[in-house]
Protein backbone atom coordinates (compact mmCIF):
# COMPACT_ATOMS: atom_id res chain seq x y z
CA UNK A 1 0.00 0.00 0.00
CA UNK A 2 2.82 2.34 0.88
CA UNK A 3 4.56 1.55 -2.44
CA UNK A 4 1.32 2.20 -4.35
CA UNK A 5 0.90 5.58 -2.67
CA UNK A 6 4.48 6.59 -3.57
CA UNK A 7 3.89 5.48 -7.13
CA UNK A 8 0.80 7.70 -7.37
CA UNK A 9 2.72 10.63 -5.94
CA UNK A 10 5.46 10.36 -8.54
CA UNK A 11 2.98 9.77 -11.31
CA UNK A 12 1.23 13.02 -10.43
CA UNK A 13 4.50 14.92 -10.10
CA UNK A 14 6.44 13.70 -13.12
CA UNK A 15 3.58 13.52 -15.62
CA UNK A 16 2.69 17.20 -15.27
CA UNK A 17 4.97 18.22 -18.19
CA UNK A 18 3.43 15.48 -20.31
CA UNK A 19 -0.13 16.59 -19.57
CA UNK A 20 0.76 20.20 -20.33
CA UNK A 21 2.46 19.16 -23.54
CA UNK A 22 -0.45 17.23 -25.01
CA UNK A 23 -2.97 19.79 -23.80
CA UNK A 24 -1.24 22.50 -25.80
CA UNK A 25 -1.80 23.28 -29.45
CA UNK A 26 1.87 22.74 -30.32
CA UNK A 27 3.16 19.37 -31.43
CA UNK A 28 6.82 18.75 -30.60
CA UNK A 29 8.82 15.74 -31.71
CA UNK A 30 9.74 13.73 -28.65
CA UNK A 31 13.50 13.58 -28.07
CA UNK A 32 14.91 10.76 -25.96
CA UNK A 33 18.26 10.47 -24.22
CA UNK A 34 19.40 8.02 -26.90
CA UNK A 35 18.53 10.61 -29.58
CA UNK A 36 20.58 13.27 -27.81
CA UNK A 37 23.55 10.92 -27.41
CA UNK A 38 23.43 10.09 -31.11
CA UNK A 39 23.39 13.81 -31.94
CA UNK A 40 26.40 14.37 -29.74
CA UNK A 41 28.35 11.55 -31.38
CA UNK A 42 27.62 12.80 -34.90
CA UNK A 43 27.99 16.54 -34.23
CA UNK A 44 30.91 17.06 -31.84
CA UNK A 45 34.11 18.11 -33.59
CA UNK A 46 36.22 16.44 -30.94
CA UNK A 47 35.03 13.12 -32.36
CA UNK A 48 36.46 14.09 -35.74
CA UNK A 49 39.81 14.76 -34.09
CA UNK A 50 39.96 11.23 -32.76
CA UNK A 51 38.77 9.81 -36.08
CA UNK A 52 41.61 11.68 -37.76
CA UNK A 53 44.04 10.07 -35.31
CA UNK A 54 42.73 6.65 -36.37
CA UNK A 55 43.21 7.56 -40.04
CA UNK A 56 46.73 8.80 -39.35
CA UNK A 57 47.53 5.51 -37.64
CA UNK A 58 46.23 3.67 -40.69
CA UNK A 59 48.52 5.71 -42.96
CA UNK A 60 51.46 5.02 -40.63
CA UNK A 61 50.62 1.33 -40.84
CA UNK A 62 50.70 1.51 -44.64
CA UNK A 63 54.06 3.29 -44.52
CA UNK A 64 55.46 0.62 -42.18
CA UNK A 65 54.58 -2.10 -44.70
CA UNK A 66 56.38 -0.40 -47.59
CA UNK A 67 59.76 -2.14 -46.91
CA UNK A 68 58.03 -5.47 -47.54
CA UNK A 69 57.68 -4.49 -51.18
CA UNK A 70 60.47 -4.20 -53.77
CA UNK A 71 61.73 -0.76 -54.70
CA UNK A 72 61.90 0.28 -58.37
CA UNK A 73 63.72 3.35 -59.71
CA UNK A 74 64.57 4.78 -63.11
CA UNK A 75 67.09 7.50 -63.84
CA UNK A 76 68.10 9.36 -67.02
CA UNK A 77 71.07 11.73 -67.19
CA UNK A 78 72.44 13.82 -70.07
CA UNK A 79 75.99 15.23 -69.97
CA UNK A 80 77.61 17.98 -72.08
CA UNK A 81 81.41 18.53 -72.03
CA UNK A 82 83.48 21.23 -73.74
CA UNK A 83 85.26 18.54 -75.81
CA UNK A 84 85.53 14.81 -76.24
CA UNK A 85 87.77 12.91 -73.86
CA UNK A 86 89.31 9.46 -73.90
CA UNK A 87 86.52 8.15 -71.68
CA UNK A 88 83.40 9.87 -73.03
CA UNK A 89 82.09 12.05 -75.83
CA UNK A 90 81.25 15.68 -75.35
CA UNK A 91 77.61 14.68 -75.61
CA UNK A 92 76.48 11.55 -73.82
CA UNK A 93 73.56 10.16 -71.88
CA UNK A 94 72.78 7.33 -69.52
CA UNK A 95 69.56 5.49 -68.68
CA UNK A 96 69.52 3.37 -65.52
CA UNK A 97 66.73 1.17 -64.18
CA UNK A 98 67.07 -0.56 -60.81
CA UNK A 99 65.05 -3.05 -58.82
CA UNK A 100 66.00 -3.76 -55.20
CA UNK A 101 64.52 -5.90 -52.46
CA UNK A 102 65.42 -6.48 -48.84
CA UNK A 103 65.68 -10.17 -48.02
CA UNK A 104 66.47 -9.86 -44.34
CA UNK A 105 66.84 -7.02 -41.84
CA UNK A 106 66.64 -8.76 -38.49
CA UNK A 107 62.81 -8.99 -38.61
CA UNK A 108 62.63 -5.21 -38.30
CA UNK A 109 59.94 -4.80 -40.95
CA UNK A 110 57.71 -7.45 -39.41
CA UNK A 111 57.96 -5.93 -35.92
CA UNK A 112 57.34 -2.43 -37.28
CA UNK A 113 54.19 -3.62 -39.03
CA UNK A 114 52.89 -5.26 -35.85
CA UNK A 115 53.74 -2.12 -33.88
CA UNK A 116 51.66 0.11 -36.13
CA UNK A 117 48.82 -2.43 -36.17
CA UNK A 118 48.66 -2.13 -32.40
CA UNK A 119 49.00 1.65 -32.56
CA UNK A 120 45.99 1.86 -34.85
CA UNK A 121 44.05 -0.38 -32.49
CA UNK A 122 44.98 1.91 -29.61
CA UNK A 123 43.67 4.94 -31.51
CA UNK A 124 40.42 3.10 -32.21
CA UNK A 125 39.97 2.38 -28.50
CA UNK A 126 40.67 6.05 -27.73
CA UNK A 127 37.91 6.99 -30.18
CA UNK A 128 35.57 4.55 -28.49
CA UNK A 129 36.47 6.00 -25.09
CA UNK A 130 35.73 9.60 -26.07
CA UNK A 131 32.39 8.52 -27.55
CA UNK A 132 31.48 6.90 -24.24
CA UNK A 133 32.57 10.02 -22.37
CA UNK A 134 30.40 12.26 -24.55
CA UNK A 135 27.41 9.97 -24.02
CA UNK A 136 27.98 10.11 -20.28
CA UNK A 137 28.22 13.90 -20.19
CA UNK A 138 25.01 14.16 -22.21
CA UNK A 139 23.33 11.81 -19.72
CA UNK A 140 24.35 14.04 -16.81
CA UNK A 141 23.20 17.20 -18.61
CA UNK A 142 19.93 15.46 -19.42
CA UNK A 143 19.45 14.71 -15.72
CA UNK A 144 20.23 18.35 -14.91
CA UNK A 145 17.41 19.48 -17.23
CA UNK A 146 15.09 16.91 -15.64
CA UNK A 147 16.00 18.18 -12.19
CA UNK A 148 15.63 21.85 -13.16
CA UNK A 149 12.32 21.31 -14.95
CA UNK A 150 10.73 19.52 -12.01
CA UNK A 151 12.11 22.00 -9.51
CA UNK A 152 10.40 24.70 -11.55
CA UNK A 153 7.13 22.74 -11.40
CA UNK A 154 7.41 22.49 -7.62
CA UNK A 155 8.27 26.21 -7.36
CA UNK A 156 5.21 27.12 -9.40
CA UNK A 157 3.04 24.83 -7.28
CA UNK A 158 4.40 26.49 -4.15
CA UNK A 159 3.57 29.95 -5.46
CA UNK A 160 0.06 28.80 -6.43
CA UNK A 161 -0.52 27.27 -2.99
CA UNK A 162 0.73 30.38 -1.21
CA UNK A 163 -1.43 32.66 -3.34
CA UNK A 164 -4.50 30.61 -2.49
CA UNK A 165 -3.63 30.56 1.20
CA UNK A 166 -2.93 34.29 1.10
CA UNK A 167 -6.37 34.98 -0.36
CA UNK A 168 -7.95 32.78 2.31
CA UNK A 169 -5.94 34.58 4.98
CA UNK A 170 -7.03 37.98 3.62
CA UNK A 171 -10.66 36.95 3.95
CA UNK A 172 -10.11 35.79 7.51
CA UNK A 173 -8.20 38.98 8.32
CA UNK A 174 -11.06 41.10 6.96
CA UNK A 175 -13.45 39.51 9.44
CA UNK A 176 -10.94 39.72 12.29
CA UNK A 177 -10.12 36.02 12.62
CA UNK A 178 -6.32 36.42 12.24
CA UNK A 179 -3.78 39.08 13.10
CA UNK A 180 -2.16 41.28 10.46
CA UNK A 181 1.34 39.97 11.17
CA UNK A 182 0.23 36.47 10.12
CA UNK A 183 -1.02 37.88 6.83
CA UNK A 184 2.26 39.73 6.32
CA UNK A 185 4.26 36.54 6.92
CA UNK A 186 2.35 34.85 4.12
CA UNK A 187 2.92 37.83 1.84
CA UNK A 188 6.67 37.94 2.50
CA UNK A 189 7.02 34.21 1.91
CA UNK A 190 4.93 34.40 -1.25
CA UNK A 191 7.16 37.14 -2.66
CA UNK A 192 10.23 35.11 -1.76
CA UNK A 193 8.78 32.05 -3.49
CA UNK A 194 8.06 34.10 -6.61
CA UNK A 195 11.71 35.18 -6.70
CA UNK A 196 12.83 31.57 -6.31
CA UNK A 197 10.48 30.57 -9.11
CA UNK A 198 12.12 33.12 -11.41
CA UNK A 199 15.52 31.69 -10.48
CA UNK A 200 14.23 28.19 -11.22
CA UNK A 201 13.08 29.35 -14.67
CA UNK A 202 16.56 30.71 -15.40
CA UNK A 203 18.19 27.53 -14.08
CA UNK A 204 16.07 25.47 -16.47
CA UNK A 205 17.15 27.54 -19.45
CA UNK A 206 20.79 27.36 -18.41
CA UNK A 207 20.62 23.59 -18.06
CA UNK A 208 19.14 23.37 -21.57
CA UNK A 209 21.99 25.53 -22.87
CA UNK A 210 24.54 23.15 -21.36
CA UNK A 211 22.73 20.21 -22.95
CA UNK A 212 22.74 22.01 -26.30
CA UNK A 213 26.49 22.51 -25.96
CA UNK A 214 27.10 18.81 -25.32
CA UNK A 215 24.97 17.81 -28.34
CA UNK A 216 25.77 20.80 -30.59
CA UNK A 217 22.09 21.03 -31.51
CA UNK A 218 19.07 23.12 -30.62
CA UNK A 219 16.66 21.63 -28.09
CA UNK A 220 13.02 22.48 -27.47
CA UNK A 221 12.09 22.22 -23.81
CA UNK A 222 8.74 20.58 -24.53
CA UNK A 223 10.39 17.84 -26.61
CA UNK A 224 11.99 16.35 -23.49
CA UNK A 225 9.55 14.06 -21.70
CA UNK A 226 12.08 12.06 -19.65
CA UNK A 227 10.40 8.69 -20.13
CA UNK A 228 13.72 7.10 -19.11
CA UNK A 229 13.15 8.21 -15.52
CA UNK A 230 9.67 6.73 -15.07
CA UNK A 231 11.13 3.39 -13.92
CA UNK A 232 14.05 3.01 -11.56
CA UNK A 233 17.07 1.19 -13.02
CA UNK A 234 18.07 -2.26 -11.82
CA UNK A 235 21.68 -3.23 -11.18
CA UNK A 236 23.44 -6.55 -10.79
CA UNK A 237 26.00 -7.61 -8.21
CA UNK A 238 29.38 -5.89 -7.97
CA UNK A 239 31.30 -8.90 -9.34
CA UNK A 240 29.38 -8.61 -12.59
CA UNK A 241 30.56 -5.02 -13.07
CA UNK A 242 34.13 -5.91 -12.13
CA UNK A 243 34.13 -8.45 -14.94
CA UNK A 244 32.69 -5.91 -17.38
CA UNK A 245 35.30 -3.36 -16.35
CA UNK A 246 38.13 -5.73 -17.25
CA UNK A 247 36.68 -6.69 -20.63
CA UNK A 248 34.95 -3.48 -21.79
CA UNK A 249 36.86 -0.42 -20.68
CA UNK A 250 38.40 1.00 -23.87
CA UNK A 251 40.72 3.30 -21.93
CA UNK A 252 42.48 0.23 -20.53
CA UNK A 253 42.45 -1.47 -23.92
CA UNK A 254 43.99 1.60 -25.54
CA UNK A 255 46.92 1.54 -23.12
CA UNK A 256 47.34 -2.21 -23.47
CA UNK A 257 47.47 -1.87 -27.26
CA UNK A 258 49.96 0.98 -26.89
CA UNK A 259 52.08 -1.21 -24.61
CA UNK A 260 51.99 -3.99 -27.19
CA UNK A 261 52.98 -1.51 -29.90
CA UNK A 262 55.92 -0.32 -27.81
CA UNK A 263 56.98 -3.92 -27.22
CA UNK A 264 57.12 -4.52 -30.97
CA UNK A 265 59.07 -1.27 -31.39
CA UNK A 266 61.61 -2.54 -28.85
CA UNK A 267 61.95 -5.80 -30.77
CA UNK A 268 62.43 -3.92 -34.03
CA UNK A 269 65.34 -1.99 -32.51
CA UNK A 270 67.14 -5.29 -31.85
CA UNK A 271 67.38 -5.75 -35.61
CA UNK A 272 70.45 -3.49 -35.46
CA UNK A 273 72.38 -6.49 -34.09
CA UNK A 274 71.57 -8.56 -37.19
CA UNK A 275 73.00 -8.29 -40.70
CA UNK A 276 70.95 -6.77 -43.48
CA UNK A 277 70.70 -8.68 -46.75
CA UNK A 278 69.61 -6.92 -49.96
CA UNK A 279 69.46 -8.01 -53.57
CA UNK A 280 69.27 -5.63 -56.53
CA UNK A 281 69.18 -5.75 -60.33
CA UNK A 282 70.36 -2.80 -62.42
CA UNK A 283 70.07 -2.16 -66.12
CA UNK A 284 72.20 0.65 -67.64
CA UNK A 285 72.37 2.00 -71.19
CA UNK A 286 75.09 4.46 -72.19
CA UNK A 287 74.84 6.52 -75.40
CA UNK A 288 77.10 9.02 -77.23
CA UNK A 289 74.30 11.54 -77.65
CA UNK A 290 71.46 13.04 -75.65
CA UNK A 291 68.89 10.85 -77.40
CA UNK A 292 69.29 7.12 -77.65
CA UNK A 293 69.27 5.65 -81.17
CA UNK A 294 70.98 8.56 -82.93
CA UNK A 295 74.43 7.05 -82.55
CA UNK A 296 75.65 3.55 -83.09
CA UNK A 297 77.94 3.76 -80.06
CA UNK A 298 75.59 2.56 -77.30
CA UNK A 299 76.39 0.17 -74.50
CA UNK A 300 74.10 -1.92 -72.28
CA UNK A 301 74.87 -3.38 -68.88
CA UNK A 302 72.89 -5.68 -66.59
CA UNK A 303 74.17 -6.10 -63.05
CA UNK A 304 72.87 -8.31 -60.20
CA UNK A 305 74.11 -7.44 -56.73
CA UNK A 306 73.84 -9.12 -53.35
CA UNK A 307 74.67 -6.84 -50.40
CA UNK A 308 75.27 -8.04 -46.86
CA UNK A 309 75.94 -5.32 -44.29
CA UNK A 310 76.29 -5.41 -40.54
CA UNK A 311 77.12 -2.74 -38.02
CA UNK A 312 79.93 -3.70 -35.65
CA UNK A 313 79.95 -0.61 -33.44
CA UNK A 314 77.79 2.54 -33.27
CA UNK A 315 78.98 4.22 -30.09
CA UNK A 316 76.56 2.30 -27.82
CA UNK A 317 73.63 3.97 -29.60
CA UNK A 318 71.69 0.74 -30.17
CA UNK A 319 71.96 -0.32 -26.52
CA UNK A 320 70.70 3.08 -25.36
CA UNK A 321 67.80 3.04 -27.82
CA UNK A 322 66.67 -0.39 -26.65
CA UNK A 323 67.02 0.59 -23.00
CA UNK A 324 64.96 3.74 -23.56
CA UNK A 325 62.26 1.77 -25.40
CA UNK A 326 62.05 -0.70 -22.51
CA UNK A 327 61.61 2.17 -20.05
CA UNK A 328 58.80 3.62 -22.16
CA UNK A 329 57.15 0.21 -22.19
CA UNK A 330 57.42 0.00 -18.40
CA UNK A 331 55.89 3.46 -18.02
CA UNK A 332 52.87 2.34 -20.02
CA UNK A 333 52.57 -0.81 -17.89
CA UNK A 334 52.66 1.34 -14.73
CA UNK A 335 49.96 3.60 -16.17
CA UNK A 336 47.78 0.57 -16.89
CA UNK A 337 48.20 -0.70 -13.33
CA UNK A 338 47.36 2.72 -11.89
CA UNK A 339 44.33 3.18 -14.15
CA UNK A 340 42.91 -0.21 -13.22
CA UNK A 341 43.23 0.58 -9.51
CA UNK A 342 41.56 3.96 -9.97
CA UNK A 343 38.67 2.51 -11.96
CA UNK A 344 38.18 -0.39 -9.55
CA UNK A 345 38.00 2.03 -6.62
CA UNK A 346 35.64 4.30 -8.53
CA UNK A 347 33.46 1.31 -9.39
CA UNK A 348 33.14 0.20 -5.76
CA UNK A 349 32.36 3.72 -4.56
CA UNK A 350 29.84 4.36 -7.31
CA UNK A 351 28.09 1.07 -6.63
CA UNK A 352 27.84 2.09 -2.98
CA UNK A 353 26.62 5.59 -3.90
CA UNK A 354 23.91 4.11 -6.11
CA UNK A 355 22.63 1.98 -3.24
CA UNK A 356 22.60 5.01 -0.91
CA UNK A 357 20.79 7.13 -3.52
CA UNK A 358 18.15 4.44 -4.01
CA UNK A 359 17.51 4.22 -0.26
CA UNK A 360 17.37 8.02 0.00
CA UNK A 361 14.76 8.07 -2.75
CA UNK A 362 12.50 5.71 -0.81
CA UNK A 363 12.69 7.99 2.22
CA UNK A 364 12.15 11.12 0.11
CA UNK A 365 9.07 9.71 -1.60
CA UNK A 366 7.62 8.73 1.76
CA UNK A 367 8.27 12.26 3.04
CA UNK A 368 6.27 13.73 0.15
CA UNK A 369 3.23 11.65 1.12
CA UNK A 370 3.59 12.70 4.77
CA UNK A 371 4.01 16.39 3.83
CA UNK A 372 0.89 16.29 1.66
CA UNK A 373 -1.09 14.73 4.49
CA UNK A 374 0.29 17.32 6.92
CA UNK A 375 -0.82 20.16 4.63
CA UNK A 376 -4.31 18.70 4.32
CA UNK A 377 -4.65 18.40 8.11
CA UNK A 378 -3.22 21.89 8.70
CA UNK A 379 -5.58 23.43 6.12
CA UNK A 380 -8.57 21.83 7.80
CA UNK A 381 -7.41 22.97 11.25
CA UNK A 382 -6.80 26.51 9.94
CA UNK A 383 -10.35 26.73 8.63
CA UNK A 384 -11.60 25.64 12.05
CA UNK A 385 -9.44 28.27 13.70
CA UNK A 386 -7.22 25.77 15.48
CA UNK A 387 -4.07 26.42 13.42
CA UNK A 388 -2.56 29.78 12.47
CA UNK A 389 -1.54 31.12 9.05
CA UNK A 390 2.06 30.52 10.11
CA UNK A 391 1.27 26.83 10.55
CA UNK A 392 -0.17 26.74 7.04
CA UNK A 393 2.91 28.49 5.73
CA UNK A 394 5.17 25.92 7.40
CA UNK A 395 3.11 23.08 5.94
CA UNK A 396 3.36 24.50 2.40
CA UNK A 397 7.12 24.99 2.70
CA UNK A 398 7.58 21.51 4.16
CA UNK A 399 5.74 20.03 1.18
CA UNK A 400 7.95 21.95 -1.26
CA UNK A 401 11.05 20.89 0.63
CA UNK A 402 9.96 17.26 0.53
CA UNK A 403 9.30 17.46 -3.20
CA UNK A 404 12.67 19.13 -3.82
CA UNK A 405 14.36 16.35 -1.88
CA UNK A 406 12.49 13.74 -3.89
CA UNK A 407 13.52 15.39 -7.17
CA UNK A 408 17.13 15.52 -6.04
CA UNK A 409 17.06 11.90 -4.84
CA UNK A 410 15.59 10.57 -8.07
CA UNK A 411 18.11 12.57 -10.08
CA UNK A 412 20.95 11.17 -7.97
CA UNK A 413 19.77 7.59 -8.52
CA UNK A 414 20.03 8.00 -12.28
CA UNK A 415 23.24 10.04 -12.08
CA UNK A 416 24.94 7.27 -10.10
CA UNK A 417 23.48 4.63 -12.42
CA UNK A 418 24.84 6.32 -15.55
CA UNK A 419 28.16 6.79 -13.82
CA UNK A 420 28.22 3.07 -13.00
CA UNK A 421 27.43 2.16 -16.60
CA UNK A 422 30.06 4.62 -17.84
CA UNK A 423 32.76 2.98 -15.73
CA UNK A 424 32.08 -0.41 -17.34
CA UNK A 425 31.54 1.23 -20.73
CA UNK A 426 27.94 0.21 -21.27
CA UNK A 427 26.47 3.46 -22.61
C-alpha positions in Angstrom: 0.0 0.0 0.0 2.8 2.3 0.9 4.6 1.5 -2.4 1.3 2.2 -4.4 0.9 5.6 -2.7 4.5 6.6 -3.6 3.9 5.5 -7.1 0.8 7.7 -7.4 2.7 10.6 -5.9 5.5 10.4 -8.5 3.0 9.8 -11.3 1.2 13.0 -10.4 4.5 14.9 -10.1 6.4 13.7 -13.1 3.6 13.5 -15.6 2.7 17.2 -15.3 5.0 18.2 -18.2 3.4 15.5 -20.3 -0.1 16.6 -19.6 0.8 20.2 -20.3 2.5 19.2 -23.5 -0.4 17.2 -25.0 -3.0 19.8 -23.8 -1.2 22.5 -25.8 -1.8 23.3 -29.4 1.9 22.7 -30.3 3.2 19.4 -31.4 6.8 18.7 -30.6 8.8 15.7 -31.7 9.7 13.7 -28.7 13.5 13.6 -28.1 14.9 10.8 -26.0 18.3 10.5 -24.2 19.4 8.0 -26.9 18.5 10.6 -29.6 20.6 13.3 -27.8 23.5 10.9 -27.4 23.4 10.1 -31.1 23.4 13.8 -31.9 26.4 14.4 -29.7 28.4 11.5 -31.4 27.6 12.8 -34.9 28.0 16.5 -34.2 30.9 17.1 -31.8 34.1 18.1 -33.6 36.2 16.4 -30.9 35.0 13.1 -32.4 36.5 14.1 -35.7 39.8 14.8 -34.1 40.0 11.2 -32.8 38.8 9.8 -36.1 41.6 11.7 -37.8 44.0 10.1 -35.3 42.7 6.6 -36.4 43.2 7.6 -40.0 46.7 8.8 -39.3 47.5 5.5 -37.6 46.2 3.7 -40.7 48.5 5.7 -43.0 51.5 5.0 -40.6 50.6 1.3 -40.8 50.7 1.5 -44.6 54.1 3.3 -44.5 55.5 0.6 -42.2 54.6 -2.1 -44.7 56.4 -0.4 -47.6 59.8 -2.1 -46.9 58.0 -5.5 -47.5 57.7 -4.5 -51.2 60.5 -4.2 -53.8 61.7 -0.8 -54.7 61.9 0.3 -58.4 63.7 3.4 -59.7 64.6 4.8 -63.1 67.1 7.5 -63.8 68.1 9.4 -67.0 71.1 11.7 -67.2 72.4 13.8 -70.1 76.0 15.2 -70.0 77.6 18.0 -72.1 81.4 18.5 -72.0 83.5 21.2 -73.7 85.3 18.5 -75.8 85.5 14.8 -76.2 87.8 12.9 -73.9 89.3 9.5 -73.9 86.5 8.2 -71.7 83.4 9.9 -73.0 82.1 12.0 -75.8 81.3 15.7 -75.3 77.6 14.7 -75.6 76.5 11.6 -73.8 73.6 10.2 -71.9 72.8 7.3 -69.5 69.6 5.5 -68.7 69.5 3.4 -65.5 66.7 1.2 -64.2 67.1 -0.6 -60.8 65.1 -3.1 -58.8 66.0 -3.8 -55.2 64.5 -5.9 -52.5 65.4 -6.5 -48.8 65.7 -10.2 -48.0 66.5 -9.9 -44.3 66.8 -7.0 -41.8 66.6 -8.8 -38.5 62.8 -9.0 -38.6 62.6 -5.2 -38.3 59.9 -4.8 -40.9 57.7 -7.4 -39.4 58.0 -5.9 -35.9 57.3 -2.4 -37.3 54.2 -3.6 -39.0 52.9 -5.3 -35.9 53.7 -2.1 -33.9 51.7 0.1 -36.1 48.8 -2.4 -36.2 48.7 -2.1 -32.4 49.0 1.7 -32.6 46.0 1.9 -34.9 44.0 -0.4 -32.5 45.0 1.9 -29.6 43.7 4.9 -31.5 40.4 3.1 -32.2 40.0 2.4 -28.5 40.7 6.1 -27.7 37.9 7.0 -30.2 35.6 4.6 -28.5 36.5 6.0 -25.1 35.7 9.6 -26.1 32.4 8.5 -27.5 31.5 6.9 -24.2 32.6 10.0 -22.4 30.4 12.3 -24.5 27.4 10.0 -24.0 28.0 10.1 -20.3 28.2 13.9 -20.2 25.0 14.2 -22.2 23.3 11.8 -19.7 24.3 14.0 -16.8 23.2 17.2 -18.6 19.9 15.5 -19.4 19.4 14.7 -15.7 20.2 18.4 -14.9 17.4 19.5 -17.2 15.1 16.9 -15.6 16.0 18.2 -12.2 15.6 21.9 -13.2 12.3 21.3 -14.9 10.7 19.5 -12.0 12.1 22.0 -9.5 10.4 24.7 -11.6 7.1 22.7 -11.4 7.4 22.5 -7.6 8.3 26.2 -7.4 5.2 27.1 -9.4 3.0 24.8 -7.3 4.4 26.5 -4.1 3.6 29.9 -5.5 0.1 28.8 -6.4 -0.5 27.3 -3.0 0.7 30.4 -1.2 -1.4 32.7 -3.3 -4.5 30.6 -2.5 -3.6 30.6 1.2 -2.9 34.3 1.1 -6.4 35.0 -0.4 -7.9 32.8 2.3 -5.9 34.6 5.0 -7.0 38.0 3.6 -10.7 36.9 3.9 -10.1 35.8 7.5 -8.2 39.0 8.3 -11.1 41.1 7.0 -13.5 39.5 9.4 -10.9 39.7 12.3 -10.1 36.0 12.6 -6.3 36.4 12.2 -3.8 39.1 13.1 -2.2 41.3 10.5 1.3 40.0 11.2 0.2 36.5 10.1 -1.0 37.9 6.8 2.3 39.7 6.3 4.3 36.5 6.9 2.4 34.8 4.1 2.9 37.8 1.8 6.7 37.9 2.5 7.0 34.2 1.9 4.9 34.4 -1.2 7.2 37.1 -2.7 10.2 35.1 -1.8 8.8 32.0 -3.5 8.1 34.1 -6.6 11.7 35.2 -6.7 12.8 31.6 -6.3 10.5 30.6 -9.1 12.1 33.1 -11.4 15.5 31.7 -10.5 14.2 28.2 -11.2 13.1 29.4 -14.7 16.6 30.7 -15.4 18.2 27.5 -14.1 16.1 25.5 -16.5 17.1 27.5 -19.5 20.8 27.4 -18.4 20.6 23.6 -18.1 19.1 23.4 -21.6 22.0 25.5 -22.9 24.5 23.2 -21.4 22.7 20.2 -22.9 22.7 22.0 -26.3 26.5 22.5 -26.0 27.1 18.8 -25.3 25.0 17.8 -28.3 25.8 20.8 -30.6 22.1 21.0 -31.5 19.1 23.1 -30.6 16.7 21.6 -28.1 13.0 22.5 -27.5 12.1 22.2 -23.8 8.7 20.6 -24.5 10.4 17.8 -26.6 12.0 16.4 -23.5 9.5 14.1 -21.7 12.1 12.1 -19.7 10.4 8.7 -20.1 13.7 7.1 -19.1 13.1 8.2 -15.5 9.7 6.7 -15.1 11.1 3.4 -13.9 14.0 3.0 -11.6 17.1 1.2 -13.0 18.1 -2.3 -11.8 21.7 -3.2 -11.2 23.4 -6.6 -10.8 26.0 -7.6 -8.2 29.4 -5.9 -8.0 31.3 -8.9 -9.3 29.4 -8.6 -12.6 30.6 -5.0 -13.1 34.1 -5.9 -12.1 34.1 -8.5 -14.9 32.7 -5.9 -17.4 35.3 -3.4 -16.4 38.1 -5.7 -17.3 36.7 -6.7 -20.6 35.0 -3.5 -21.8 36.9 -0.4 -20.7 38.4 1.0 -23.9 40.7 3.3 -21.9 42.5 0.2 -20.5 42.5 -1.5 -23.9 44.0 1.6 -25.5 46.9 1.5 -23.1 47.3 -2.2 -23.5 47.5 -1.9 -27.3 50.0 1.0 -26.9 52.1 -1.2 -24.6 52.0 -4.0 -27.2 53.0 -1.5 -29.9 55.9 -0.3 -27.8 57.0 -3.9 -27.2 57.1 -4.5 -31.0 59.1 -1.3 -31.4 61.6 -2.5 -28.9 62.0 -5.8 -30.8 62.4 -3.9 -34.0 65.3 -2.0 -32.5 67.1 -5.3 -31.9 67.4 -5.7 -35.6 70.4 -3.5 -35.5 72.4 -6.5 -34.1 71.6 -8.6 -37.2 73.0 -8.3 -40.7 71.0 -6.8 -43.5 70.7 -8.7 -46.8 69.6 -6.9 -50.0 69.5 -8.0 -53.6 69.3 -5.6 -56.5 69.2 -5.8 -60.3 70.4 -2.8 -62.4 70.1 -2.2 -66.1 72.2 0.7 -67.6 72.4 2.0 -71.2 75.1 4.5 -72.2 74.8 6.5 -75.4 77.1 9.0 -77.2 74.3 11.5 -77.7 71.5 13.0 -75.7 68.9 10.8 -77.4 69.3 7.1 -77.7 69.3 5.6 -81.2 71.0 8.6 -82.9 74.4 7.0 -82.6 75.7 3.5 -83.1 77.9 3.8 -80.1 75.6 2.6 -77.3 76.4 0.2 -74.5 74.1 -1.9 -72.3 74.9 -3.4 -68.9 72.9 -5.7 -66.6 74.2 -6.1 -63.1 72.9 -8.3 -60.2 74.1 -7.4 -56.7 73.8 -9.1 -53.3 74.7 -6.8 -50.4 75.3 -8.0 -46.9 75.9 -5.3 -44.3 76.3 -5.4 -40.5 77.1 -2.7 -38.0 79.9 -3.7 -35.6 79.9 -0.6 -33.4 77.8 2.5 -33.3 79.0 4.2 -30.1 76.6 2.3 -27.8 73.6 4.0 -29.6 71.7 0.7 -30.2 72.0 -0.3 -26.5 70.7 3.1 -25.4 67.8 3.0 -27.8 66.7 -0.4 -26.7 67.0 0.6 -23.0 65.0 3.7 -23.6 62.3 1.8 -25.4 62.0 -0.7 -22.5 61.6 2.2 -20.0 58.8 3.6 -22.2 57.1 0.2 -22.2 57.4 0.0 -18.4 55.9 3.5 -18.0 52.9 2.3 -20.0 52.6 -0.8 -17.9 52.7 1.3 -14.7 50.0 3.6 -16.2 47.8 0.6 -16.9 48.2 -0.7 -13.3 47.4 2.7 -11.9 44.3 3.2 -14.2 42.9 -0.2 -13.2 43.2 0.6 -9.5 41.6 4.0 -10.0 38.7 2.5 -12.0 38.2 -0.4 -9.6 38.0 2.0 -6.6 35.6 4.3 -8.5 33.5 1.3 -9.4 33.1 0.2 -5.8 32.4 3.7 -4.6 29.8 4.4 -7.3 28.1 1.1 -6.6 27.8 2.1 -3.0 26.6 5.6 -3.9 23.9 4.1 -6.1 22.6 2.0 -3.2 22.6 5.0 -0.9 20.8 7.1 -3.5 18.1 4.4 -4.0 17.5 4.2 -0.3 17.4 8.0 0.0 14.8 8.1 -2.7 12.5 5.7 -0.8 12.7 8.0 2.2 12.2 11.1 0.1 9.1 9.7 -1.6 7.6 8.7 1.8 8.3 12.3 3.0 6.3 13.7 0.2 3.2 11.7 1.1 3.6 12.7 4.8 4.0 16.4 3.8 0.9 16.3 1.7 -1.1 14.7 4.5 0.3 17.3 6.9 -0.8 20.2 4.6 -4.3 18.7 4.3 -4.7 18.4 8.1 -3.2 21.9 8.7 -5.6 23.4 6.1 -8.6 21.8 7.8 -7.4 23.0 11.2 -6.8 26.5 9.9 -10.3 26.7 8.6 -11.6 25.6 12.0 -9.4 28.3 13.7 -7.2 25.8 15.5 -4.1 26.4 13.4 -2.6 29.8 12.5 -1.5 31.1 9.1 2.1 30.5 10.1 1.3 26.8 10.6 -0.2 26.7 7.0 2.9 28.5 5.7 5.2 25.9 7.4 3.1 23.1 5.9 3.4 24.5 2.4 7.1 25.0 2.7 7.6 21.5 4.2 5.7 20.0 1.2 7.9 21.9 -1.3 11.1 20.9 0.6 10.0 17.3 0.5 9.3 17.5 -3.2 12.7 19.1 -3.8 14.4 16.3 -1.9 12.5 13.7 -3.9 13.5 15.4 -7.2 17.1 15.5 -6.0 17.1 11.9 -4.8 15.6 10.6 -8.1 18.1 12.6 -10.1 20.9 11.2 -8.0 19.8 7.6 -8.5 20.0 8.0 -12.3 23.2 10.0 -12.1 24.9 7.3 -10.1 23.5 4.6 -12.4 24.8 6.3 -15.6 28.2 6.8 -13.8 28.2 3.1 -13.0 27.4 2.2 -16.6 30.1 4.6 -17.8 32.8 3.0 -15.7 32.1 -0.4 -17.3 31.5 1.2 -20.7 27.9 0.2 -21.3 26.5 3.5 -22.6 
